Amino acid sequence: MLKKDIWAMWRHDGCLEPLYEMENRENEIVVTIDLPYVRKDDIKVYVTENMLEVSAEMRSAVSWERWGSIQRRITFSRFKKQIHLPEKVNPDEVSATFKNGVLRITLPKVRRHVPIKVE
Amino acid sequence: MGEVSVIEEEEVRFEKPVVVEGLPDVGLVGTIAVSYLVDKLEFREIGYVESELFPPLMVIHDGELKSPVRIYGSDEGVLAILSEVAIPPAAVYPLTRALTDWFKERDVGFVVSITGLPAPNRLEIEEPEVVGVGNCEDAVTRLKEKGVELMLEGFIVGTYAVLLKECQKRGVPAVSLLAQCFPVYPDPGAAAAALRTLERMTGLEIELGELLERAEEIKLKARDLMRQTSTSLAEMQKNMEQDLPIMYR
């Protein structure tokens, strides 16, 4: 289920925080991120053993006039999200696909489950 | 004041009106579909729902103060219920009871809830399928006659599930249309699929091109409501919809 954040999903620096979902599977962690207004070539993914960072330029900036409580024009041009991973992953084996505005990142775990023979 | 009140600002005078409900749920399928319907067919605002169980907030549109849970009506005798806030779990039963009491008073002939069916493989699905659940023989017959596949086994969780039951208790035929959707992302594609089925169920004609063209904009605008809704649904044990019921016949 979606992480229960308590902060707003936008920042004054023009970045929006995307919606994301993380699935912790037996041998891998799968993260999907919703990135509307984004082209595949404008996505940057950085991975360490325990952290995933995604940033993506929107193909055109999106503006809202008199936004919420700040009551002024605000423009967003980029998504940015850092996700702390629940287990160590192998950054060299990470793969990603982008389809219909959703980025899917598969992160193989360093410590994989090994089947043990029961005698 | 009762726990939930339905306030009519314009008296409802339709004969056996149809109600279309699109309260926030997975993929915001109902919310996106019903807001598009209201906008596209130029429904007018006729009332709202208020409750101390809702978050203490009001919405401002074009400088006008509005309740976040509103009722719209069209000249064709269709009523629509929309919410711009997630329904807190504690409000689900009182809200559905108040709405169905009001349906009964206004002699509502048929209720259609639009919602989502979480599909873990949604990324691979080009055309989301829509299944239906009816609350009585009449409702199930209507679904079958319009070629809507029935959900035969499983749990349904959320406002629409309780609404089906409360309508059943009051003898109001009701169906839920569930479109395959992303569980935690706003899903305009699923909303379009649900609206196509709604067209078949009600005879309404809805031009869907703009909904699909504006899909990315809708996804962007609906992010905050999606986040609130996901939190609320987690408290309702929404994930039980992925479970198998234990009973067998």
Interface residues (C-beta under 8 A of the other chain):
Chain A: M1 L2 K4 D5 M9 L16 P18 L19 E21 T32 D34 P36 Y37 V62 K99 N100 G101 V102 R104
Chain B: L123 F182 P183 V184 Y185 P186 G189 A215 E216 E217 K219 L220 R223 D224 M226 R227 S230 T231 L233 A234 N239
